[in-house]
Amino acid sequence: MDKTVTAQGVQGILIKEAFGTADARPTGIPTSKVEREKEPARTIATSETKLRTLEAALLRLDDVRLEHTDSYSRNDIDVYNFVDWLKFANSLNDPDKIRNCLYYGFQPLYDILIEGTVKDTARSSAINALTGIVAVSKTYLTGYYTGQPDVKAFRTGLKRIRLDIEELGKNTPYRLKHRNIDDDFYPKEILSFIKGFLKYLMDIRKETPDYVIGCACGASEVAMPLAGILGIEIGFLRKSKRRFDEEVRVIDEQLPNIRQRSMGKRVVCVEDFVCSGKSIERIMESVRAYGALSVLGASVRSNTYCDYVQAVLRDRDFSTFRLRGHDE
């Protein structure tokens, strides 16, 4: 088996190999008696196909080595507005500098949209720019964590958001926040988390998730490549102790899409570090309120005791959680 794959090739590998396209998963209810009789056999065949595609993805990931990556942080982003961030991003070639830079385009843009500190006249451009940054980040990080960081795709994505970034100008607030990645843990641990999650899906032999919710903002680099490898969409909710969020926060313009993609679906909420579990519990409860069929929490790191959520599986670089009182 050829284990080499491009960023575009690996994105959506699980769903596309199982069903042909990312949108072709079977969702219809059999109506005729013949179809109902065939459904058990069809379900077994589908499950076996998904297991094979999970195995194929794991084989590819086994060839990836991220032990010697370079670490960067907000201190390496020497810019003070979104226009200069774009210029800085276009100057980069180092895979780890690009990885770091993408986060510090996403985080300040997501935060100003949540907090309403972007001018009303520039809000539409900010939404478009954020959508573009999420798209290019998901593609690039999927490639990065599967051993094929695609710098060309990164530059193409930047071109698509240029006009919207320029519309924000140099006076739109640009404030960077600390994140755990490249400080408390590193890309090799994120890779270990992704592999652990795929193995978990194989072990429990249940349906793969339909949708990923990233716990904004720090977990974005964990959630984006996971969504890319699974070939599913991603949305973001924020409940941040560092930002003094009392409730789960969501960008108003994104809420209808998040509700629609959660309704009747299996959703995994991805966090980078779970301490007490209070933040991820609130996010999982919000997703359940959106009508999700099932809600699973997952994190790279977690404390030994999480008071607010029930640990299902706990490993060094991979933990899963359920809401207390919900066995799904």
N, C-alpha and C positions, 0 to 999 in steps of 0.2 A: 504494500500500500504506500502511495506517495504521501508523505507527511508534510510536504511543503505546501503552504497555502498563502495567498495574498490576503491583505486586510479585508478587501471586498469579498474574497472567496470564503473566508471564515465567518464573516458576519452573516448570521442567520443559518449556520451550517446545520443545526439540529432540526429546525422546522423545515428548511428547504430540502434536506436529504430525506426527511420522513414523508413530506407531502408534496414536494415539487416546487412550491412557492411558499413564502411566509404567510400568505393570506389564505392558503388552501386547506387549513386544518378543518377536520369535519366538525360541524356544529349543528347540522340538521337532525331532526328527530325522525326516525324511520316511520313512514306512514302506512305502508302496506304490510300484510301478514308475512310475505316473503322477506321483506326488508327487516322486519322485527326478528324473524328466525335467524337471519344472517348476522345480526348485530353482535352477539357474543363472540363469534368467530372473528368478525372484523375488528372488535376491540382487542382481542388477543394478538392479532396480527399487527395492529397499530402499536401496541405496547412493546412487542418484540422489535419492531422497526426503530422505535425511539431508543430502546436499550442499545441497539447497534450504533445509532448515531451518537449517543453519549459516549460509547466506547471509542468511536473514531475521534471525537473531540479530545478525549483524554489522551489518546495516543499522540495527537499533535502537541498538546500541552506538555507532555513528558519530554519533548525535545527542546523545550524553551529553558534557557538558563538566565536567571536574573540576579545571581549572587553578587555581581560586581557592578551594580548600577551606581550612578552618581547621584548625590542628594543635593537638592536645591530647596529654597524656601522663599517666602515673601521678601526676604532681604536681598534676593537676587533679581527682583523685579524693580529696576531703578527708573520707574516712570510714575507719573502723577495724574494721568487722565487716560481715557479710553483711546483717544486718537494716537497718543504716543505708545500705548500698549500695542496697538495694531502694527505700528512701525517696528517696534521691538520684536514682536512675534514674527514678522516677515524676515527678520535678520537671522533667525535661528536655524541651525542644522542639527544640533546635538539632540538626540532622542529624549534625553532626560530633561534638558532645558525646555523643550517643547511641551513635554508632559506637565512640567511645573507651570509654564506660562499659560497653558490652556485653563488650568484651574483658576489662575488669577485674572482671567478674563471672565470666567463663569461666575465666581463668587461675588465680586463687587457689583456685577450687573444684576444678579439674582437678588442681592440684598437691597439695592436701591428700588427695585420694582416692588418688593415686599413692603418696604418702609415708606414708599411714596415720595422719595426725595428726588425723583427725576421730574422735570417739567412736563406738564400735560402735553405740550406741543411736541415733545420728544419721546413720549411714552411709546407710541407705535413703533418708532425706530428701535427703541430699547428692547421691546418684545421680539421684533424681528431679529435683532442682533443676538439676543439670548438663544432663540431657536436655532440660529445658525451655529453658534458656539457649541451648543449641545450636540448638534448633528456632526460637526467636524471632530469634536472630542470623542464621541462614541465610536466613530470610524477609526480615528487615530489610536485610541486606547485599546480597542479590540485588536488592531494590528500589533501594537506594542506588546500586549500580554499574550499574544500567540506567536511572538518572535519575528513579526514582519511590520515594524513601524513604517508607515507610509508617509514620508515627508511631502511627497508630491500632492497627495490627497489633502494634507494639512494646508498647503499653500492654496490649493484650489478652494478649500472651504473659507479661507481668509478673504479671498477675492469676492466671494458671494456676500460677505457681511460688510465690505468696505464702505459702501454708501450709507448704510445704517449707522455704522460707527462714526463716520464723519458727521452725520446729522446730530449725534450726541454732542459733538464739539469738545472743547477743552474745559468747559465749566461744569459739566455734569459730575457730581461727586464720585470719586474713585477711591475707595477705602479698602485696604486689604486686611483680612483676618487670618489668624493662625489656624493651621490644621494639623491633625495628628500624623498624616503621611509624611515621610521623610524626617520624622522626629521620633515618634513612639513606635512606628513600624515602617516597613519599606516595601518596594515593589515585589520582592520575593515572597513576602507574607501575603500580599494581595493575590499573587499567582497561586499560592498554596490554598487560599480561601476559595478561589474559583474552582480549582481541582476538587477541593473538599465538597463544594456544593454539587458538582456534577456527580461525584461518587455517592453523595447522599441521595440524589434523585434515583440513581441506579439501585441503591439498597432498598429504598422504600417502595420502588416500583409503582409510583403514582404518576399522575399527569405532570408534565413540566409546567412551570408557571406561564401564565398568559401575559403578565405585565409586571414590570419592576417599578417600585417606588424607591427613589433614592432619598435618604434623609439629608436634606440640604443643610450646610453646603459641603461639609468635610467628606461625606461618604461618596461624593460624585465619582471619584476615580475608582472606587470599588464597584459601584452600581453600573456605570456606563459600559465597561468591558463585559460584565456579566450579561447585561441585556444584549450586547452585540453578539456574543457567542451563542446565546440562546435564540437570537433572531427575533426578539420581541421589543416592543416599544418601552420607553421609560418616561416617568414623570417625577416631579419633586414636590415634597412637602417639607416644611421647616418647623422644628420645635427645638430651639437651641437655648441651652442654659446660659451660654456665653453672651447671647444677644438678649437675654432676659425675656424670652417669649413665654407668656403665660398660657397661651393657647397655640394650637397648631396653626401655622401660617401658610398661606398659599397665594400665588399670584392670581388675581381675580380672573384675568383673561385665560388662564390655563385650567381653571377649576372645571368648566364643563367637559373638557376633553378628559381630564383625570377621572371624573365621575363616570363618563361613558365607558372608558377603557377598564374601569374597575367593576362595573355592574355585571354580576353573574360570572366573574372570572376568578381564576386563582392568581393571587397577587403575593409577591415577595417584597417585603420592606427591608432595604439594605442599609445598615449602619456601619460606621468604621469601628467605633468603640462603644460598648454598652456598659455603663456603670451600674446605676441602680435599676435601669430599665424603664424609668419614668417617661423619658422622651419617646422611645420607640413604642412603648405601650400606647401613648396618646396618638401617635401616627397610625399604628395598626388599628386602633379603635375608629379613627376617622375613615380609614379605607373600608372597614367593615360597615360603617354607616353609609358609605357610598354604594353598598349593595354587593360587595365582593362575595363570591361563593366560599372562598377560604383565604385566610391571611396568615402568612408565615413571616417571621422575623429572622434575619440572618446578620451576623457581624463577623468582622475579622478578629477582634479582641473583645473580651468581656470579663467582668469581675467574677469571682467565685460565686458570690451570692447576688442575685438580681431580684429585688423585692417585688417588682411590679409585673414581671413577665415570668412565664414558666419555661425553663430551659428544657429543650427536647434532646439536643445533642451538644456536647461541649468538647472541643479539641483545642490545641494550641492556637491555631490560626483560623478556626472555623467553629461558629456556634449557631444554633438555630433556636427559635423561641416561638411559643404560642401564647395567645392571650389566656390568662387564667380563666378556667371554666369553659374553655372551648377546645375540645379534642377533635381535630379535623384530620 
